[in-house]
């Protein structure tokens, strides 16, 4: 048997033991027999089988819950930072990751760029993405129930004449970031977390000569 069935069986047997009260159910039956009389062996067998089937169903429900999406990537947001921040203005694009669960925190969350088309002279994919308003070296985070976190996608020019001119697709290796040609790019991203399927999205980003940095979720 490979590792997955063995691990699954171990978890089912753990549930089975819990349902039996850690053995206390067997002790209780022994006490019952002592005072009332012997219970037929067939009854014992049916109790054990029914408890095992219940453990299988319970564990199946748990696994089904783990396979349901618990997070979603929302459409990108564009914001322009003020001239006073850096002596020039510019546009930041970021998208939102939302935790859909009302009860469970998403743990070990990370966002990665998995592809850019047309390709760039960036380090090999996937590349970790930068969490908005956090340092570049922060790669893993959590999201509270029904809360959101923002992930930086790109920076570029705004309509302001005093805006930055360079165009960047942002990832969390600051020293490796370089301006890129002002073409249209399709950026595929993946957000993963513990005990939940990953969320994916594709964004098209470009710089318009008149309106500056633009983005569309495909």
C-alpha positions as CSV (number, residue, x, y, z in Angstrom):
1,X,0.0,0.0,0.0
2,X,1.3,3.5,-0.8
3,X,1.5,6.3,1.7
4,X,-1.9,7.9,1.0
5,X,-4.1,4.9,1.7
6,X,-2.0,4.0,4.8
7,X,-2.4,7.6,6.1
8,X,-6.1,7.6,5.4
9,X,-6.5,4.2,7.2
10,X,-4.6,5.5,10.2
11,X,-7.0,8.5,10.5
12,X,-10.1,6.3,10.1
13,X,-8.8,4.0,12.8
14,X,-8.2,7.0,15.1
15,X,-11.9,8.1,14.5
16,X,-12.9,4.5,15.1
17,X,-11.2,4.4,18.4
18,X,-12.8,7.7,19.4
19,X,-16.2,6.4,18.5
20,X,-15.6,3.4,20.7
21,X,-14.8,5.8,23.6
22,X,-11.1,4.8,23.5
23,X,-12.1,1.3,24.7
24,X,-14.6,2.5,27.3
25,X,-17.5,1.3,25.2
26,X,-16.1,-2.3,25.3
27,X,-15.7,-2.0,29.1
28,X,-19.3,-0.7,29.4
29,X,-20.5,-3.7,27.5
30,X,-18.6,-6.0,29.8
31,X,-20.2,-4.4,32.8
32,X,-23.6,-4.8,31.2
33,X,-23.0,-8.5,30.6
34,X,-21.9,-9.0,34.2
35,X,-25.2,-7.8,35.6
36,X,-27.7,-8.6,32.8
37,X,-26.3,-11.5,31.0
38,X,-24.3,-12.5,27.9
39,X,-24.7,-10.5,24.7
40,X,-24.7,-12.7,21.5
41,X,-21.5,-12.5,19.5
42,X,-23.4,-11.4,16.4
43,X,-24.5,-8.2,18.3
44,X,-20.9,-7.5,19.1
45,X,-19.9,-7.9,15.5
46,X,-22.7,-5.6,14.3
47,X,-21.8,-2.9,16.8
48,X,-18.1,-3.0,15.7
49,X,-19.0,-3.0,12.0
50,X,-21.5,-0.2,12.4
51,X,-19.0,1.9,14.4
52,X,-16.3,1.3,11.7
53,X,-18.7,2.4,8.9
54,X,-19.6,5.5,11.0
55,X,-15.9,6.3,11.3
56,X,-15.5,5.9,7.5
57,X,-18.4,8.3,6.8
58,X,-17.2,10.8,9.4
59,X,-13.7,10.8,7.9
60,X,-15.1,11.1,4.4
61,X,-17.1,14.2,5.4
62,X,-13.9,15.7,6.8
63,X,-11.9,15.0,3.6
64,X,-14.8,16.4,1.5
65,X,-14.6,19.6,3.6
66,X,-10.9,19.9,3.0
67,X,-11.4,19.7,-0.7
68,X,-13.9,22.6,-0.8
69,X,-12.5,26.0,-1.8
70,X,-12.0,28.2,1.2
71,X,-10.4,31.2,-0.5
72,X,-11.0,33.2,-3.6
73,X,-9.0,35.7,-5.6
74,X,-10.9,38.9,-6.2
75,X,-10.5,41.4,-9.1
76,X,-7.5,43.7,-9.0
77,X,-7.5,47.2,-7.5
78,X,-5.6,50.1,-8.8
79,X,-4.4,52.9,-6.5
80,X,-2.2,56.0,-7.2
81,X,0.2,57.0,-4.4
82,X,0.7,60.7,-3.7
83,X,3.6,62.8,-4.9
84,X,4.6,63.4,-1.3
85,X,5.6,59.8,-0.7
86,X,8.6,59.5,-2.9
87,X,8.8,62.8,-4.8
88,X,7.0,61.2,-7.7
89,X,3.7,59.5,-8.1
90,X,2.7,56.2,-9.7
91,X,0.2,53.4,-9.9
92,X,0.1,50.2,-7.8
93,X,-2.0,47.2,-8.9
94,X,-2.9,44.6,-6.3
95,X,-5.4,41.8,-6.0
96,X,-7.3,40.6,-2.9
97,X,-7.3,37.0,-1.5
98,X,-10.4,36.4,0.6
99,X,-11.0,33.7,3.2
100,X,-14.5,32.3,2.6
101,X,-14.7,30.4,5.9
102,X,-16.6,32.0,8.8
103,X,-14.9,29.8,11.3
104,X,-11.4,28.8,10.2
105,X,-8.2,30.8,9.7
106,X,-6.2,30.1,6.5
107,X,-2.7,29.2,7.5
108,X,0.6,28.8,5.6
109,X,-0.8,31.0,2.8
110,X,1.5,32.0,0.0
111,X,1.1,33.6,-3.4
112,X,3.3,32.8,-6.4
113,X,3.6,33.9,-10.0
114,X,3.6,30.7,-12.0
115,X,4.0,32.1,-15.5
116,X,4.3,35.4,-17.5
117,X,3.5,35.5,-21.2
118,X,5.4,36.8,-23.1
119,X,8.3,35.6,-21.0
120,X,10.7,37.9,-19.3
121,X,14.3,37.6,-18.2
122,X,13.1,36.9,-14.7
123,X,14.4,34.1,-12.4
124,X,12.8,30.7,-12.9
125,X,9.1,30.3,-12.0
126,X,7.3,30.1,-9.7
127,X,8.3,33.3,-8.0
128,X,7.0,34.4,-4.6
129,X,4.7,37.5,-4.7
130,X,5.0,40.5,-2.4
131,X,2.3,40.9,0.3
132,X,1.0,44.5,0.2
133,X,2.4,46.8,2.9
134,X,4.7,44.0,4.2
135,X,8.5,43.6,3.8
136,X,9.9,41.8,0.7
137,X,11.2,38.9,2.8
138,X,7.8,38.0,4.1
139,X,6.5,35.0,2.0
140,X,4.0,33.1,4.2
141,X,1.0,34.6,6.0
142,X,-2.4,33.8,7.4
143,X,-5.9,35.1,6.8
144,X,-8.5,35.3,9.5
145,X,-12.1,34.1,8.9
146,X,-14.0,36.2,6.4
147,X,-10.9,38.5,6.2
148,X,-8.7,39.5,3.2
149,X,-5.1,40.1,2.4
150,X,-3.7,42.1,-0.5
151,X,-1.0,40.9,-2.9
152,X,1.0,43.4,-5.1
153,X,0.9,42.6,-8.8
154,X,2.5,45.5,-10.7
155,X,3.5,49.1,-10.6
156,X,3.7,51.6,-13.4
157,X,2.9,55.1,-14.6
158,X,-0.3,57.0,-13.8
159,X,-1.8,59.9,-15.8
160,X,0.2,62.4,-13.8
161,X,3.1,64.1,-15.7
162,X,5.2,63.6,-12.5
163,X,4.5,59.9,-12.4
164,X,7.2,57.2,-12.6
165,X,7.8,56.0,-16.1
166,X,9.0,52.4,-15.4
167,X,6.8,49.4,-15.5
168,X,7.3,46.4,-13.1
169,X,5.6,43.1,-12.5
170,X,6.3,42.7,-8.8
171,X,7.6,39.7,-6.9
172,X,9.3,39.3,-3.5
173,X,12.9,39.5,-4.6
174,X,13.5,43.3,-4.5
175,X,17.1,43.2,-5.7
176,X,16.2,41.3,-8.8
177,X,13.3,43.6,-10.0
178,X,14.0,45.3,-13.3
179,X,11.8,47.6,-15.5
180,X,10.1,45.6,-18.3
181,X,9.1,46.6,-21.8
182,X,5.7,48.2,-22.1
183,X,3.9,45.3,-23.7
184,X,0.7,43.4,-22.7
185,X,1.5,40.5,-20.3
186,X,-0.6,37.6,-19.1
187,X,0.4,36.8,-15.5
188,X,-0.8,33.6,-14.0
189,X,-0.8,33.4,-10.2
190,X,-1.5,30.7,-7.6
191,X,-2.4,31.2,-4.0
192,X,-2.0,28.1,-1.8
193,X,-2.8,27.4,1.9
194,X,-2.9,24.5,4.4
195,X,-5.7,22.0,4.0
196,X,-7.5,23.7,1.1
197,X,-7.2,23.6,-2.7
198,X,-5.2,26.4,-4.3
199,X,-6.9,29.4,-5.9
200,X,-5.6,30.5,-9.3
201,X,-6.2,33.5,-11.5
202,X,-4.8,35.1,-14.8
203,X,-4.4,38.8,-15.1
204,X,-3.6,40.9,-18.2
205,X,-1.5,43.9,-17.4
206,X,-0.2,46.7,-19.7
207,X,0.6,50.4,-19.8
208,X,-1.7,52.7,-21.8
209,X,0.0,55.8,-23.2
210,X,-2.8,58.1,-22.0
211,X,-4.2,56.4,-18.8
212,X,-1.2,54.6,-17.5
213,X,-1.1,51.2,-15.8
214,X,-4.1,49.0,-16.6
215,X,-5.2,45.5,-15.6
216,X,-7.9,43.0,-16.4
217,X,-8.7,39.7,-14.7
218,X,-9.3,37.0,-17.4
